[in-house]
Amino acid sequence: MSNPDPVKVSIQHLSLAYSDGKESLRNVSLDVRSHAITVLFGPAGGGKSTLLRTINRLNDLTDVVHVSGSVRLDGEDILDPATDLISLRRRVGMVFARPVVLPMSVRQNLTYGLELAGERNPARLAELVERSLRAAALWEEVEGRLDDPAISLSGGQQQRLCLARVLALEPEVIMLDEPTSGLDPISTGKVETSLQELKHEYTLLLVPHSVQQAARTADYAAFMLEGELIEFGPGKDLFTRPQEQRTEDYIEGRFG
C-alpha cells in the first residue's frame, strides 16, 4: 500500500505465558495502522485472541504469569502498571464471538455504558444511540423497536447491537474476535459491510471465522501459528503471494 496510514498500535517483542506453563505468545512484533482492517488469522490456539486481550488488558483477568515486550497505543505503553484500565478499555473496544446483550431494552443497551461514563444529556444520548446503530447497519431494522427487550432481536441483530454498544462509547480501536462465527451469510455480509465503512473512522483488528473472510476483509493480515507471528503484510499480497510456506499451506487448506 502506498502512503500507509500512521501506526496506531505498535507491538514489539511481545511474549506471554499462562500459569499452566503454556506459552501463548512468542516474540510477536507488528504495527497496526490507523483507518485499516488488520486481520489476525490461523489455526485455533495460535494466540490470536490472546493478542487481542493483551491490547486492552483483558488478560489481566486470567492466570498470566509472564509478559514481556511492549504494546504502545499512540506511543503510550499500555502494559505500564499505572495505565488507567477503564480509560484504556473505552479507547479500545471489543466485540466477542457470542453476542451478549444486557437484560434491558435495545436503547438501554446503548445508553447504559454512556450513563456510567457520565453522559446525562438526553439529546446527546439520543444522538449517540442513532449514530451508533446507523454505523452498525442496524438503525433501519430497530428504529421502531428501541424500547423492546434486546433479547427479542435475532442473533445477527444482537451481534450488530453489541458492535453499536462499543461504537456508542466512541473508541479509537475496535477489536472483533470471530464476530460472525454464529451468524447466517446475510448477517455476516452486513457486519462485513459495516466494517468496511467503519475503518474510515476507526482502527479495526479482526479475528475472522474463516480464511475466506480474512481474504475478503483484510487491508493487512497476520498469520499466527502456535503463538508465533509467521507472516505479516498487506492483505492483497499475503493471500495471493505469501512468502512463507506455512502461510501458503494454511491458506490452501493443507492443514488447520
Salt bridges, closest charged atoms under 4 A:
ASP60 OD2 - ARG57 NE 2.88
ASP74 OD2 - LYS8 NZ 2.86
ASP74 OD2 - ARG91 NH2 3.20
GLU76 OE1 - ARG91 NH1 3.76
GLU127 OE2 - ARG124 NH1 3.26
GLU127 OE2 - ARG131 NH2 2.63
GLU130 OE2 - ARG134 NE 2.89
GLU141 OE2 - ARG160 NH1 2.87
GLU141 OE2 - LYS190 NZ 3.10
ASP147 OD1 - ARG107 NE 3.17
ASP148 OD2 - ARG145 NE 3.50
GLU170 OE1 - ARG124 NH2 3.25
GLU170 OE2 - ARG131 NH1 3.16
GLU172 OE1 - LYS8 NZ 2.71
GLU172 OE2 - ARG91 NE 2.90
GLU192 OE2 - ARG216 NH2 2.64
ASP219 OD1 - LYS199 NZ 3.10
GLU228 OE2 - ARG26 NH2 3.32
ASP237 OD1 - ARG241 NH2 2.71
ASP249 OD1 - ARG254 NH1 2.61
